[in-house]
Amino acid sequence: PSDSTYDYIIVGGGTSGLVVANRLSEQKDVKVLVIEAGDSVYNNPNVTDTAGYGKAFGTEIDWAYETVNQEYAGDHTTIVRAGKAIGGTSTINGMVYLRAQTSQVDAWEAIGNKGWNWSALFPYYKKSEHFQVPTSYSSLHGSGVEYNPSYHGYSGPLKVGWDAEQLNDGLAQTLNTTYQNLAVPVPYNKDPNGGYMIGYTLYPKTVDAEKNIREDAARAYYWPYQNRTNLHILPKTNANRITWKEGNEVTADGVEVTFANGTTGVLKASREVILAAGALKSPVLLEHSGVGNPDILSKYGIETKINLPTVGENLQDQMNNGLKYVAKRNYSGQPDYVSYPSAPELFGNSTTAVANNVLRKLPAYAAQVAKANGNVTKASDLERFFKVQWDLIFKSHIPVAEILVEPSGYVYDMEYWASVPFSRGSVHIQSADPSAKARIDPKYFMLDFDLQAQAQVARFIREIFKTQPFAPMAGAETSPGYSSVPSNATDSEWAPYLTANYRSNYHPISTAAMLPKEAGGVVDNSLKVYGTSNVRVVDASVLPMQVCGHLQSTVYAVAERAADIIKGNI
Ligand code: FAD
C-alpha cells in the first residue's frame, strides 16, 4: 500500500481507531488506512477466553509501559499495561462495560468544551452498543440481572451483555443486603449505564454472550467489515512521526512508518492524519512530529513545528489497591460484584469536614502540580478544574470509588480505586528515536486527598466484612491484616501498605486534553490539534477529566462522536 494515497490515515488500530476507521469507511468514496503496531489476535485464547483476564499480560501483545520511579509511592517503578494488537487495549482489558455519571460528562462542557455533555454523548454510547437482552440466553435465569431497556443500544457493532462467570452465584443477593445494612447504606442500582452510577450493581461486559468469548474493538468494528475495499489495515507496522506539507499552514500529508521487515517509508494522506495510539503514545507521536514543548523537543534535536507545551501533560490515572480475606467456601470461575459509593457513603459523618479541608487545599494542589511541570499548565487553570472536580465529588456526589468483590478459591479479593484523584503527571519523549521508551510519570499519590480517599476505601471494605449477612461467610483479613494495619490506623499509617502494593488502574487519560488552548488544551472541541489544519486525536488522550465508570465505553462513544465530527455530521 505504500504507493497509494489515502484520504485518512489512522494511527493505532485499537479501541478508538477501529471505530473511526469503520465509520469513515462507510463512505464508499473515502479511502482509509489504519497503521497498527500489533497483529491479529482473532484466535488468541489469551484474548478470547472470558475467564482469561491477565493471561495476556507480559506477552507480546502487551506494551507493558514502565513508569519512572514514583516518588510519592514508594519510589519504585510500575507497569501500565496496554494492548498491542488489532483491537488495542480492548483485547486485554477486563471487559467491564460501565459508562460515566451524567454530571461528570457535563463538566467537560463546563470547563470549555462546547458540545461535549452527557446528552450529546449518550446517543453515541448507544450507537456503539449491541445490547444482548439477558433473557435471550439461558444461563441468566435466577441471577437477578436487571436492566433499563431505554439505556441501551440494540443495533450497534459492540456486543454488551453478561458472561457465565458473573451469574451463577447467590453471593450477589447476600452482598446486596449487606450494602443495605451499612451505617450509610449503598443503594441497589438496577442499571448504572444511564448516567447515574451510585450503588451496588451487577454490571455488563463486552462479551459475545452466546459464544461466551470476549468482544473487542476488532470483532465489533473491523473483522465483519474487513472486505470493504476502501478500508485497509497495516499490521506489525510502527508509526514514527507525522510528515508535513511545505508551506505556512501546518498541514499533515502522511505518516512515516517502520514496516514489519524493518524498512522505513512514508504513507500519504490527502485529508487527515488521525491519532488513536492511546494516551501513552499519541502525545509521544506528536512530540516526534515537532508538536510540543520546545524545551523538550530541542533536547532531542527535533524542530518545533507547533509550540504546544501541554502535549503530554495532565496525565491522569487511578491507583488500584486490594485487601484479601479468607473465604469459608470454595469459589470457582471469576465472578465479581461492583459497588460505587458517593462521598457521603464513603466518609459518613466526616464528609463535611473532609470536603472543607480539601476545598482549602485546592490552591496548594494546583500550585504543586504546576510547579512539578515547570508551570506548563497554569496553577490558575488547574485550580479552576480542581474546583469543578471538588463540586463533582462533594456536591453532585459522583461515585468517589469503585469496589469489586472478587471471590476466587478460598479467597475474597477486594479490588478498589478512588475514582477521581487530583494528581496530574506527564508522558514525554526522552530520545530522538521513535522506538525508544517514553518517560512516563503519572505522579501516583502526589496529593494527599488521593491517599486519604484510597485509605478510606480500605476502612470501608473492613466495614463490609463486619456487616451481616456477609460477615460470617469470611474469615480473617490476610492482606494487609489487622496486625499489620490496625483498625484505628491513620491515613499515614495506611500509606506504606497502599504505596507498596498499588498498581496502575490502567486508565491513563488526558495527555492530549480537549480544552481551550489558553487553558492548556492540546485539541479543540472538534478534536483537532491546535495549530494544525488536519491532525486529530480521538483516543483516551483527549478526555479532559477522569470518568467514574471504566474507560472503554466512553472511549467508544467519544470515537463514535469523533467520526461524526470528521464526516461533518455535527
Ligand atoms: P488502545 O485501545 O490502546 O489503542 C491504541 C492502539 O495503537 C493499540 O492497538 C496500539 O498497539 C497502537 N499503537 C500504539 N503506538 C503505535 C505506533 N507508534 N504505531 C502504530 N500503532 C501504535 N476499560 C474498561 O472499560 N473496562 C475494563 O474492564 C478495563 N480493563 C482494563 C484492563 C487493562 C489491563 C487495561 C490495560 C485497560 C483496561 N481498561 C478497561 C481501559 C480501556 O481498555 C482503555 O482505556 C481503552 O481501551 C483505550 O482505548 P484507546 O483507543 O485510547 O487505546
Residues whose N, C-alpha, C, O or C-beta is under 5 A from the ligand:
A	BS01	FAD	V11 G12 G13 G14 T15 S16 G17 I35 E36 A37 G38 R81 A82 G83 K84 A85 G87 G88 T89 S90 I92 N93 G94 M95 V96 T237 N238 A239 A276 A277 G278 A279 K281 Y506 D539 A540 H550 L551 Q552 S553 V555
